[in-house]
């Protein structure tokens, strides 16, 4: 059996059965425990699984790991943001776990939802009252999203009443930041909406992100959670954004 095929079978077994010892994997694959240990070592170095004592377990993907962080705060932000949407609206949902939670609160609404998020697509694909528009582009698996010039070109062809923007972080001066790969698409989203609502729980103050998405003057509303940094919220409000706290 070729190593690539063994690796596929190991990962499939760990996802289906949970953590497994070396001996069980060796028996399933019909190879020696030494071969399995070498495979596990390589897959661990590649970040595709996690070694544990005597065996391995499936790696927690970045999106799932992030979804579990500050889940209560994110859901509170998503519920408050859903109150800003009226039936019949056209909204543009960014990528990220808070936007995904917002989509859950919009499932039973008569809306048009435009998105580059594969997680939002999965959430709404069977929602009968939602007209769902999925933007094209290159799949970024770690973020369950579409990126690249095809996504940016598609955004130039659409218009939304409200853009719900995610972020890696919000600096103390109110500037919104994110990863370099996401910034061009986010800027195209800003240009495609009449109103911009930033979804940023307290953990995003200051959060992460190497590249600037926009200044605070580009935001109409910021929905955040209790405990958000007060000086930063003041800077956002001074720039003209309405700051809504929840939770």
SERO-4910 file (N, C-alpha, C, O; in steps of 0.05 Angstrom, whole numbers):
BEGIN
 pado doro    nc1    nc2    nc3   cac1   cac2   cac3    cc1    cc2    cc3    oc1    oc2    oc3
  Unk    A     17    -24      0      0      0      0     18     25      0     37     27     16
  Unk    A     12     44    -18     27     68    -19     24     85      6      2     85     18
  Unk    A     45    100     14     42    117     38     19    136     37      5    140     57
  Unk    A     14    149     14     -8    168     12    -35    155     19    -51    167     32
  Unk    A    -38    131      9    -63    117     14    -65    109     43    -87    112     55
  Unk    A    -43    101     56    -44     95     85    -51    120    100    -68    119    119
  Unk    A    -40    142     93    -46    167    107    -75    174    106    -87    182    125
  Unk    A    -87    171     82   -115    176     78   -132    158     96   -152    167    109
  Unk    A   -125    133     97   -140    113    113   -137    119    143   -156    116    158
  Unk    A   -113    127    152   -109    133    180   -126    157    188   -140    156    209
  Unk    A   -126    178    172   -141    202    178   -171    196    178   -186    207    195
  Unk    A   -180    180    160   -208    173    158   -216    157    183   -238    161    194
  Unk    A   -199    139    192   -205    123    216   -207    140    241   -224    136    258
  Unk    A   -188    159    243   -188    176    267   -213    194    268   -224    199    289
  Unk    A   -221    204    244   -245    221    244   -270    205    250   -288    215    263
  Unk    A   -271    180    241   -295    163    245   -296    151    273   -317    150    285
  Unk    A   -273    142    284   -273    126    308   -261    141    332   -262    131    355
  Unk    A   -250    165    328   -237    179    350   -209    169    354   -198    155    338
  Unk    A   -197    177    377   -169    169    382   -165    139    381   -181    123    390
  Unk    A   -143    131    368   -138    102    364   -109     96    370    -91    112    364
  Unk    A   -104     73    383    -76     64    388    -62     54    363    -75     47    343
  Unk    A    -36     54    364    -20     45    341    -27     17    333    -30     12    309
  Unk    A    -31     -1    352    -36    -29    345    -62    -32    330    -63    -48    311
  Unk    A    -83    -18    337   -109    -19    323   -106     -9    294   -116    -22    276
  Unk    A    -92     13    291    -87     23    264    -71      4    247    -76      1    223
  Unk    A    -50     -8    259    -33    -26    244    -49    -50    235    -46    -59    212
  Unk    A    -66    -61    253    -83    -84    245   -103    -77    223   -107    -92    205
  Unk    A   -114    -53    225   -134    -45    205   -121    -42    177   -133    -49    157
  Unk    A    -96    -32    177    -82    -26    152    -67    -50    142    -59    -51    118
  Unk    A    -62    -70    159    -46    -93    151    -17    -87    148     -3    -98    131
  Unk    A     -7    -69    165     22    -62    164     33    -64    193     18    -70    212
  Unk    A     59    -60    195     72    -63    221     67    -38    239     62    -17    228
  Unk    A     67    -41    265     65    -18    283     87      3    277     82     27    279
  Unk    A    111     -6    269    132     13    263    125     31    240    131     55    239
  Unk    A    112     19    220    104     34    196     83     55    204     84     78    196
  Unk    A     64     47    221     43     65    230     56     88    246     48    111    243
  Unk    A     75     82    263     88    103    279    101    123    261    100    147    266
  Unk    A    115    114    240    127    132    221    106    150    207    110    174    204
  Unk    A     84    137    200     62    153    187     51    173    206     46    196    198
  Unk    A     46    165    231     35    184    250     54    208    255     46    230    258
  Unk    A     80    202    256     99    223    260     99    243    238    100    267    242
  Unk    A     97    233    213     96    251    190     70    268    190     71    292    186
  Unk    A     48    255    195     22    269    195     20    289    217      8    310    214
  Unk    A     33    283    240     33    302    262     50    326    255     42    349    261
  Unk    A     72    322    242     89    345    234     75    363    213     79    387    213
  Unk    A     58    351    197     43    366    177     18    378    189      4    393    175
  Unk    A     12    373    214    -11    385    227    -37    372    220    -59    383    224
  Unk    A    -36    347    209    -61    334    200    -72    316    222    -95    307    219
  Unk    A    -58    310    243    -68    296    266    -52    304    290    -32    319    288
  Unk    A    -60    294    314    -46    300    338    -37    274    351    -54    257    356
  Unk    A    -11    271    357     -1    248    370    -10    248    400     -8    269    413
  Unk    A    -19    225    410    -24    222    438    -10    197    447      1    182    430
  Unk    A     -9    192    473      7    170    484     -4    144    472    -27    136    476
  Unk    A     13    129    457      7    103    446     -9    104    420    -15     83    409
  Unk    A    -15    128    410    -30    129    385    -34    157    375    -15    173    375
  Unk    A    -58    164    365    -63    190    353    -92    197    354   -109    179    357
  Unk    A    -98    222    350   -126    231    347   -127    251    325   -107    263    317
  Unk    A   -151    255    314   -155    274    292   -149    302    302   -156    309    324
  Unk    A   -136    317    285   -130    345    291   -156    362    291   -174    357    275
  Unk    A   -157    381    309   -180    399    309   -174    421    289   -155    436    291
  Unk    A   -191    423    268   -186    443    247   -189    471    258   -204    475    277
  Unk    A   -175    491    246   -176    518    256   -204    530    259   -209    543    279
  Unk    A   -221    525    240   -248    537    241   -264    526    264   -277    541    279
  Unk    A   -262    499    269   -276    487    291   -265    496    318   -280    501    337
  Unk    A   -238    499    319   -226    509    344   -235    537    350   -241    544    373
  Unk    A   -235    554    329   -243    582    334   -273    584    341   -281    601    357
  Unk    A   -289    566    329   -318    567    335   -323    561    365   -343    571    376
  Unk    A   -306    546    377   -310    539    405   -300    561    425   -306    559    449
  Unk    A   -285    580    414   -274    601    432   -295    623    435   -305    634    416
  Unk    A   -300    631    460   -319    652    467   -346    648    453   -358    667    442
  Unk    A   -355    623    452   -379    617    437   -404    632    447   -420    642    431
  Unk    A   -406    636    473   -429    650    484   -429    679    475   -450    690    468
  Unk    A   -406    692    475   -404    720    467   -410    723    437   -425    741    429
  Unk    A   -400    705    421   -405    706    392   -434    702    386   -445    716    368
  Unk    A   -447    684    401   -476    680    395   -492    705    404   -512    712    390
  Unk    A   -484    717    425   -498    742    434   -495    764    413   -514    778    407
  Unk    A   -471    767    402   -466    786    381   -483    779    356   -495    797    344
  Unk    A   -484    754    349   -500    745    326   -530    751    329   -543    760    311
  Unk    A   -540    745    353   -569    750    358   -575    780    356   -595    787    345
  Unk    A   -557    796    367   -562    825    366   -560    835    337   -576    852    329
  Unk    A   -542    825    322   -539    833    294   -563    825    278   -571    839    260
  Unk    A   -575    802    284   -599    793    270   -622    812    273   -639    814    255
  Unk    A   -622    827    295   -643    847    300   -641    870    281   -660    885    277
  Unk    A   -618    874    268   -614    896    249   -624    889    221   -622    906    203
  Unk    A   -633    865    217   -642    855    191   -672    854    190   -685    844    208
  Unk    A   -683    865    169   -712    865    164   -719    845    142   -702    841    124
  Unk    A   -742    833    143   -751    815    121   -750    829     95   -757    853     92
  Unk    A   -740    815     74   -737    827     48   -710    839     43   -704    847     20
  Unk    A   -693    842     63   -667    854     60   -648    837     43   -652    812     41
  Unk    A   -629    850     31   -606    836     19   -582    841     36   -574    864     40
  Unk    A   -570    820     47   -547    823     65   -523    808     54   -526    788     40
  Unk    A   -500    818     61   -474    805     53   -460    796     78   -453    813     95
  Unk    A   -456    770     81   -444    759    105   -415    752     99   -409    737     80
  Unk    A   -397    762    115   -369    756    114   -364    727    123   -382    713    131
  Unk    A   -338    719    122   -331    693    132   -328    695    163   -332    716    175
  Unk    A   -322    673    176   -316    673    204   -339    660    220   -361    655    210
  Unk    A   -332    654    245   -351    638    262   -374    655    272   -396    644    277
  Unk    A   -371    681    276   -393    698    285   -413    702    262   -437    701    267
  Unk    A   -403    706    238   -421    708    214   -436    682    210   -460    682    203
  Unk    A   -423    659    216   -436    633    214   -459    632    234   -481    622    228
  Unk    A   -454    641    259   -475    641    279   -498    660    271   -521    655    276
  Unk    A   -491    683    259   -512    701    249   -529    687    229   -554    690    229
  Unk    A   -517    672    211   -533    657    191   -554    639    204   -576    636    194
  Unk    A   -547    627    226   -565    609    240   -590    625    250   -612    614    250
  Unk    A   -586    650    257   -608    666    267   -625    678    244   -645    691    249
  Unk    A   -616    674    219   -630    685    196   -643    663    180   -655    669    159
  Unk    A   -642    638    189   -652    616    173   -681    618    165   -689    610    143
  Unk    A   -697    628    183   -726    629    178   -736    656    168   -760    662    170
  Unk    A   -718    672    158   -725    699    149   -727    699    118   -712    684    105
  Unk    A   -744    716    108   -746    719     79   -725    740     70   -730    764     71
  Unk    A   -702    731     62   -679    748     56   -664    739     31   -668    716     22
  Unk    A   -647    756     21   -626    749      2   -600    751     17   -593    772     28
  Unk    A   -585    729     18   -559    728     32   -537    722     11   -538    702     -3
  Unk    A   -518    740     10   -494    737     -7   -471    731     11   -467    744     32
  Unk    A   -454    712      3   -432    705     21   -409    692      6   -413    680    -15
  Unk    A   -385    694     18   -362    678      8   -355    657     29   -334    644     27
  Unk    A   -373    653     48   -368    634     70   -381    607     63   -405    606     59
  Unk    A   -365    586     62   -376    559     58   -392    550     82   -410    534     80
  Unk    A   -384    560    106   -399    553    130   -427    565    129   -447    552    137
  Unk    A   -429    590    121   -455    603    118   -472    588     96   -496    584    100
  Unk    A   -459    581     74   -473    566     54   -485    540     65   -508    533     60
  Unk    A   -469    525     80   -478    500     91   -502    504    110   -520    488    111
  Unk    A   -501    526    125   -522    533    144   -548    540    130   -569    533    140
  Unk    A   -547    553    107   -571    564     95   -579    549     69   -600    557     57
  Unk    A   -565    529     60   -570    517     34   -598    505     33   -609    502     11
  Unk    A   -609    496     56   -636    484     55   -657    502     68   -678    493     76
  Unk    A   -651    528     72   -670    547     83   -687    558     61   -678    574     44
  Unk    A   -712    549     60   -729    554     36   -734    583     31   -737    592      8
  Unk    A   -735    600     52   -742    628     49   -718    646     43   -722    669     37
  Unk    A   -695    634     43   -670    650     38   -661    646      9   -656    623      1
  Unk    A   -659    668     -5   -646    667    -31   -616    669    -27   -607    690    -18
  Unk    A   -602    648    -33   -574    646    -25   -556    650    -50   -558    636    -70
  Unk    A   -537    669    -48   -518    674    -69   -490    668    -59   -480    681    -40
  Unk    A   -477    648    -70   -450    640    -62   -430    651    -82   -430    645   -105
  Unk    A   -412    668    -71   -391    680    -88   -370    659    -96   -364    641    -80
  Unk    A   -360    661   -120   -339    642   -129   -312    649   -118   -309    668   -103
  Unk    A   -292    634   -126   -265    639   -118   -249    614   -111   -259    592   -116
  Unk    A   -226    618   -100   -209    596    -91   -216    588    -63   -219    605    -45
  Unk    A   -219    562    -58   -227    553    -31   -203    555    -12   -182    545    -17
  Unk    A   -208    569     10   -189    570     32   -200    551     54   -217    560     70
  Unk    A   -191    527     55   -203    506     71   -202    512    101   -221    507    116
  Unk    A   -180    524    110   -176    529    139   -197    548    149   -204    548    173
  Unk    A   -208    566    132   -227    586    140   -255    580    129   -274    596    134
  Unk    A   -258    558    115   -284    551    102   -294    575     86   -317    584     88
  Unk    A   -276    585     68   -283    610     54   -273    609     25   -257    592     18
  Unk    A   -282    629     10   -272    633    -17   -256    659    -17   -264    679     -5
  Unk    A   -233    659    -31   -216    682    -32   -205    685    -61   -209    667    -77
  Unk    A   -192    707    -66   -178    711    -91   -193    731   -109   -214    741   -102
  Unk    A   -181    735   -133   -191    755   -151   -219    748   -162   -235    766   -168
  Unk    A   -225    722   -164   -252    715   -173   -273    724   -153   -295    733   -161
  Unk    A   -267    721   -127   -286    730   -107   -289    760   -108   -311    771   -106
  Unk    A   -266    774   -110   -267    803   -112   -283    813   -136   -298    832   -135
  Unk    A   -279    799   -159   -294    807   -183   -324    802   -180   -340    819   -188
  Unk    A   -331    780   -167   -359    774   -162   -372    796   -144   -395    803   -148
  Unk    A   -357    805   -124   -368    826   -106   -373    852   -121   -390    867   -112
  Unk    A   -359    857   -142   -363    882   -157   -389    880   -173   -399    901   -184
  Unk    A   -401    856   -175   -426    853   -190   -451    853   -173   -473    851   -183
  Unk    A   -448    856   -146   -471    854   -128   -473    879   -111   -454    894   -108
  Unk    A   -496    882    -99   -501    904    -80   -518    894    -58   -538    880    -62
  Unk    A   -511    901    -33   -525    893     -9   -533    917      8   -518    937      9
  Unk    A   -556    915     21   -564    936     39   -546    938     63   -539    959     73
  Unk    A   -537    914     73   -520    913     97   -498    893     93   -503    870     84
  Unk    A   -474    901     99   -451    882    100   -445    876    129   -441    894    145
  Unk    A   -445    851    136   -437    842    163   -408    833    161   -402    811    150
  Unk    A   -390    849    172   -362    845    168   -349    832    193   -355    840    216
  Unk    A   -333    812    189   -317    800    210   -289    813    211   -283    829    194
  Unk    A   -274    806    231   -247    818    234   -229    800    251   -238    784    267
  Unk    A   -203    802    245   -184    789    263   -181    805    289   -176    793    310
  Unk    A   -183    831    287   -180    848    310   -189    876    305   -193    885    282
  Unk    A   -191    892    327   -197    920    325   -176    935    342   -175    930    366
  Unk    A   -160    951    330   -139    965    344   -150    987    362   -174    994    360
  Unk    A   -134    997    379   -143   1017    399   -152   1042    385   -167   1058    398
  Unk    A   -143   1048    361   -153   1072    346   -177   1066    329   -186   1084    315
  Unk    A   -188   1041    331   -212   1034    317   -208   1022    290   -227   1015    276
  Unk    A   -183   1020    281   -177   1008    255   -182    977    256   -175    964    276
  Unk    A   -195    967    235   -201    939    234   -179    924    219   -169    933    198
  Unk    A   -170    901    230   -148    886    218   -156    857    213   -175    847    225
  Unk    A   -141    844    196   -145    816    191   -120    805    177   -100    819    173
  Unk    A   -121    779    169    -99    767    155    -96    779    127   -115    788    115
  Unk    A    -71    778    117    -65    789     91    -83    776     69    -92    790     51
  Unk    A    -87    750     71   -103    736     51   -132    746     49   -144    745     28
  Unk    A   -143    755     72   -171    762     72   -177    791     66   -199    798     58
  Unk    A   -157    808     69   -162    837     67   -174    846     40   -193    861     40
  Unk    A   -163    837     17   -175    846     -8   -204    840    -11   -220    856    -21
  Unk    A   -213    816     -3   -241    809     -4   -258    826     14   -279    835      7
  Unk    A   -248    830     39   -262    847     58   -266    876     47   -287    888     50
  Unk    A   -245    886     35   -247    913     23   -268    914      1   -282    933     -2
  Unk    A   -269    893    -15   -289    891    -36   -317    889    -24   -336    900    -36
  Unk    A   -320    876     -2   -346    875     12   -354    902     21   -378    910     19
  Unk    A   -335    917     32   -342    944     41   -353    961     19   -372    977     23
  Unk    A   -342    958     -5   -351    974    -28   -378    964    -39   -391    978    -55
  Unk    A   -387    940    -31   -411    929    -42   -436    934    -24   -458    924    -31
  Unk    A   -433    948     -2   -455    951     16   -462    980     22   -445    998     20
  Unk    A   -488    985     28   -497   1012     35   -491   1018     65   -488   1041     73
  Unk    A   -491    997     81   -486    999    110   -467    977    118   -469    955    109
  Unk    A   -448    984    135   -428    965    144   -431    960    174   -430    979    190
  Unk    A   -435    935    182   -438    928    210   -415    909    217   -412    888    205
  Unk    A   -399    917    236   -376    901    245   -385    882    267   -397    891    287
  Unk    A   -379    856    264   -385    837    285   -358    831    299   -340    819    288
  Unk    A   -356    840    325   -331    837    339   -336    834    369   -342    853    382
  Unk    A   -334    809    379   -338    805    407   -314    817    422   -294    825    409
  Unk    A   -315    818    448   -295    832    464   -267    820    460   -247    835    463
  Unk    A   -265    795    453   -239    782    448   -224    793    424   -201    788    420
  Unk    A   -239    808    407   -226    820    383   -213    847    389   -203    860    371
  Unk    A   -214    855    414   -202    881    422   -177    875    439   -180    869    463
  Unk    A   -153    876    429   -145    884    402   -146    861    382   -146    866    358
  Unk    A   -147    836    391   -149    814    371   -123    810    356   -101    818    365
  Unk    A   -126    799    332   -103    793    315   -107    805    287   -128    815    281
  Unk    A    -87    803    271    -88    813    243    -65    831    237    -61    852    251
  Unk    A    -50    825    216    -27    840    209    -34    864    190    -20    884    190
  Unk    A    -56    861    176    -62    880    155    -88    896    161   -107    886    172
  Unk    A    -87    921    153   -110    939    158   -132    934    137   -127    933    113
  Unk    A   -156    930    147   -179    927    129   -191    955    123   -196    962    100
  Unk    A   -197    970    144   -209    996    141   -205   1012    167   -198   1001    188
  Unk    A   -211   1038    165   -211   1054    189   -239   1054    201   -258   1044    190
  Unk    A   -241   1066    225   -267   1066    239   -289   1082    224   -312   1077    228
  Unk    A   -280   1101    208   -299   1117    193   -314   1102    172   -334   1111    161
  Unk    A   -305   1077    165   -319   1061    145   -341   1045    157   -357   1032    143
  Unk    A   -344   1045    184   -363   1029    198   -388   1046    206   -385   1068    216
  Unk    A   -411   1034    202   -436   1048    211   -444   1038    238   -454   1054    255
  Unk    A   -441   1012    243   -449    999    268   -428    979    276   -416    966    260
  Unk    A   -422    978    302   -405    957    313   -421    942    334   -431    954    354
  Unk    A   -424    916    331   -438    899    350   -417    884    365   -402    868    354
  Unk    A   -415    888    391   -395    875    408   -408    864    433   -432    867    437
  Unk    A   -391    852    450   -402    840    475   -392    855    499   -374    872    497
  Unk    A   -403    849    522   -395    862    547   -365    857    551   -355    835    546
  Unk    A   -351    877    561   -323    875    566   -305    885    544   -281    885    547
  Unk    A   -318    894    522   -302    906    500   -287    930    511   -297    946    527
  Unk    A   -262    934    501   -245    955    511   -258    982    507   -265    990    485
  Unk    A   -262    997    530   -276   1022    530   -263   1044    513   -277   1057    497
  Unk    A   -237   1048    515   -224   1069    498   -228   1063    468   -232   1081    452
  Unk    A   -226   1037    461   -230   1030    433   -258   1036    424   -263   1047    403
  Unk    A   -278   1028    441   -306   1034    434   -310   1064    432   -326   1073    415
  Unk    A   -297   1080    449   -300   1109    448   -288   1120    421   -300   1138    409
  Unk    A   -266   1108    412   -254   1117    387   -273   1110    364   -275   1126    345
  Unk    A   -286   1087    365   -305   1079    344   -328   1098    344   -337   1107    322
  Unk    A   -339   1105    367   -362   1123    369   -354   1151    359   -370   1164    346
  Unk    A   -330   1160    366   -321   1186    358   -319   1188    328   -323   1209    316
  Unk    A   -313   1165    315   -310   1165    286   -337   1163    272   -339   1165    247
  Unk    A   -359   1160    288   -386   1159    276   -400   1133    276   -422   1131    266
  Unk    A   -387   1112    287   -400   1086    288   -418   1084    313   -412   1093    334
  Unk    A   -441   1071    309   -459   1065    331   -449   1039    344   -447   1019    331
  Unk    A   -442   1040    370   -432   1017    383   -454   1004    400   -465   1016    418
  Unk    A   -460    979    393   -481    964    407   -468    942    423   -455    924    412
  Unk    A   -472    942    449   -461    921    467   -483    902    474   -506    910    477
  Unk    A   -476    877    477   -496    857    484   -483    837    504   -459    836    506
  Unk    A   -500    822    517   -490    802    536   -484    813    563   -475    799    581
***
